[in-house]
Amino acid sequence: MPEAKYIVIPDGIADQRADAGLSKILGLSRSACADILEKGGASMNGKLLQKSDRLVAGASLEVTIPDSRDPLEIVAVDIPDLKIIYEDDDLVIIDKPAGVAAHPSVGWQGPTVVGALLQAGIKIATSGASERQGIVQRLDVGTSGLMMVAKSELAYSRLKQAFRDRKVHKVYHAIVQGHPDPTSGTIDAPIDRHPKAEFKFTVGENGKPSVTHYEMLEAFGSAALLEIVLETGRTHQIRVHFSAFRHPLIGDTMYGADPKLAAKLGIEHQWLHAMRLSFEHPITGMQVSFESEYPEDLAVVLETLRNQH
């Protein structure tokens, strides 16, 4: 059955072409969104949308996503940019590029981490929902960097508990708009589902406890490079917290980033990278730590900002 979604267009997507805006909102490829539009599958305030139409902030969007296959089917796929950083009998650490989801989900038709591991012949734990077996930690589609997947059932159980107990040390680097004041601190604000936008989250008093620590590493004319340590691990946590702090991540137009600045810098997703991952190995008990370098697209944006006067 095709799935109908009803969405209020966020401010950060305003004035974008319908195919590009839908791609950001739904997490689908631009070509998949163009196909939906060409088949009359999307309307704004009751009027059919064309690919080149511009989206309007606050307008009501109705999109029918075709049921081309089981949305939760794991499809084996070769992802050359996805690197295996470490592997043993119990877990695998990967360096995920942006544009790859952790696991299949409704509405996502692109590549997944579990699909890449299937293609590579790496067997993972069977614990968890069928489409996310072995997944103990997720990164957003637009976020690059380190992510771990459990291979054994015991490792899955112990790693999930380690995340619940906040014993996994997760360090991210992000570039935000403006200069946070103070330049280091903690954002302690509960995160809840957005009341109007299905794919968004927001700070809300009835949300789940969410704690983000940050420190500014470098300041540029209109932006700042931050090191961020997550105490909790809510969906979109860093993106939501810094949007609420009025310093959205560069490129994160869904959460209020300036689309003109993103276009000028040539970035189509949030500048956010999972840099370091440290934890106690679930089987050996040894402390292990892994680190990842910025991918090329993020490094280019950083260098551009450094060279601006």
Phi, psi and omega in degrees: 000131173298150183249128178264133178239141180241122190224141169267125186293122180290157181303320185293346180261354183302144177072000176279153174302149184301318182293320180289318180295316178299323180301317180290319183291316187267344184074021177260164176292157180296323180294323178294321179291323177298321179295318177300315181295318180296333180267011178072031186267007181218141177222152178237121185051039175086356181252132181303138180264141170256162184305319187269358177297150180263137181281149183244127181301135178084352179287156179271125182248130174241123182232132174255115181267120183294148180268076185283332177199173174302115186296342182254013177287135177275116182255122178296133183210141177270122179240095185303327183279351179275121185251141171272113182275323183203145176209136169221196184290344189246337182204163176224136177251125180242156173253105189270130172281160173296152180093005180237129177275157178294318183206167180297149175206161180299129179095344179263125181242008182269189182288156180228157177298314182295328176293322178292321178292324176298316179298324182279357179077021180266116180277132181243170183302150179265359178288149181099173178302152189304322183278348181232032179301134178085347183282115178252351184204140180236149169243145175301157178307316184275004180255134178258167172120200191283136179211141180248149177228135181278140176257326179255156182294322180294319178297320179301310182300314184287324179291320177301319179292322179297321177293319179297323181276002179060040181259001177261124183269116184242121181241128179240155167245139180218150170250124182248159174285139179076188181240112180301141177229112009286167184282349172214152181167197183228134172256114181242094185212127182296145181245133182229167174294145179291135185291340185241331184254118189298326186262006184248163175234166184207161172285127182206144187297337180264009182281182179275144179305133184217126185230126181233125176257142182216158174212132179284127180264327186202139179247140176241183183303314185234013185205173179213142174269125182243149166257131187234133176244124179269126174272323174246177183222060180282155177301130178062022189305308182297317182297316181291314183298315183283336171293316179294331180279000181067029174225068182297154178292137177304134179089348184268070185295335177298328182252030169097005177292153181289114182295331179291320177294318179299316180295319180297323180273351177073034179241134185249007177213171182297142176278092184209126184224129176281102191277311187224147180221120181229138182193168175275125180304130187295341182250312184278337183080359179284146176282127180234152182215141181227152182221148182231144176271159177298139172291165188301318184296322178289321180297323180294317178298315180300315181294323178298315179295322180295330185270354179282143180239000000 
